[in-house]
Amino acid sequence: MKTTAAVLGGLAVLLAAGLFSLFLGRYPAGVHDLLVFLLTGRYDDPNLPLVITGIRLPRLLAAMAVGGALALSGAAYQGMFRNPMVSPGILGVSSGAGFGAAMAILFSLPAAGVQLFSFAGGLAAVLSAVAISRSIRGGHDPLLVLVLSGIIISSFFGALLSILKYLADPDDKLPAIVYWLMGSLADVRMGDLAVVLPLVAVGAVPLLFSGWRLNVLSFGEDEARSLGVHTGRLRMLVILCATLVDASIISISGIIGWVGLVVPHIARFAVGPDHRRLLPVSFLFGAVFMVLVDNLARSMASVEVPVGIVTAIVGAPFFIVFLKRSQARPWQ
Amino acid sequence: MAVTGGEAVLEVRGADMGYGGKAVLRNVSFSLNQGEILSLLGPNGVGKTTLFKSVMGFIPLLSGSLILGGRDIGRLKPRDIARIAAYVPQSHGTPFPYKVEDVVLFGRTAHLGPLSSPSRQDRMIAAGCLERLGAGHLSGRTFTELSGGERQMVIIARALAQEARFIILDEPTSSLDYGNQVRIIRKLRELRLHSVAVLMSTHHPDHAFMLGSKVLVMKENRQLRCGSPDSVLTGETLHSLYGVEVDVVSFSSGGGPERKVCAPIL
């Protein structure tokens, strides 16, 4: 089966790339020492536990969670909006989060404050977009109104962010904001994951189970309703869950584009359009993609490159080749 | 010849229908029983789609009452409505290349729990419905690659899989070639034997004669007449509807019962 092959292949690459990522870093940890530590928990070098479980392992887990969650929410959004160009940021979650984080940086809040503000900013942006779309009635296509509201909110928060950048001290605050916006996994610690991963799970599980209804929704609003799907309620469920997932993820990673747009396409080519398979496979492929890209970001230059930059630089040509090669046409 | 006198599936009384407080249709009243077919005739833009959307509960009534399957439509959830009425829209757009068997399986949605997927039994029901329409051979094909007539059959099979007592079809024969039009009409006549009620819109008065159904005629956003094709579809009515002269001709082929066809005067 295609699906089985895709899942096994994905898991194999994930295992290999994940293991490899534990060796990456400036601190020299020998292959033998590291394997012994991973398998038995014994170590001679007293710094090993800090380097591995304190820094590299949380980073690996973060990469998996970030890639998986962004790809999952992207796939769910593409299905819900019936549009292949949709990415998780469509309703303004990243602009809101960016604004929130910049505000926290401007107020010199600690890392937890930046995370909290970015999370709140992301939620606030999407909820305002939803509120705007619900206040507009009368014959409009609800999906179109929703997308337009998202665009309005995105550009609004984008402008607010620009104000903050303009006001920020160019010696320390501005670089911090810009660096945060580029996205990075370098500073993620176990404590962050302990807060964020449960939130991601709360959003991701209902999304993973909404596959059948998203399939039905691909026939359009009226047809899905006539088949017994409460389309308004399903849309709200998807939006709230995806927003919870994305806002949590962005709060620890900064803004990482491209994964939520591209990975669902790759997953769709691998396992077909059925969301019952597409959603979990998107999660898996997103995790794989992010671990690979993060490995690259850590090793391609003597200084670490922000991973948000690498996703786009690697992803763009990859996606072009991919589109040229693939014969299947899942969007008609 | 029609199986009539079944239980009422749909009762519309003095209903105004429209969007955002603005009525598109005024004072609509008709009823439909199990085993009956009601053809909806009227020029473009007369409000047929509005009528369908109201009957499916997509838009609320502005006034009057609409009883679907014995219950007021305003009290029914999408899932309840889908268990009573199935909808076959005019064009079937899905951007994804689903298999035909999966498309029919979507008809089972109203019978599933909120987060669950169809079971083996659902698959068997879906396969049986495709078989019943003589379209079992399409099962493994890709829906988006089918011809218009084949797609229409698959969507009707999906409506059957929904196990609804009432099927609504929006111009089921438009964009089909002549042979497929006749095939669809035949299938719809057969549905009556399973005591399914059918409401369909069409631009061909002949289809109403072929179906031997009740006819509802609409003009200028109101209901003109409702009754048997013989009493409603006269040359006079057709002229007032479409603005062209039409002769309604009776004939009998091969000693069968008398039938009527429309012959436009050229």
Interface residues (C-beta under 8 A of the other chain):
Chain A: R82 P84 R137 G138 G139 P206 F209 S210 G211 W212 R213 N215 V216 S218 F219 G220 D222 E223 R225 S226 L227 G228 V229 H230 T231 G272 P273 D274 R276 A328 R329 P330 W331 Q332
Chain B: Y19 G20 K53 M56 G57 F58 K77 P78 R79 I81 A82 R83 A85 A86 Y87 P89 H92 G93 T94 P95 F96 P97 Y98 D102 F106 G107 T109 A110 L112 L115 S116 S117 P118 T144 R158 Q162
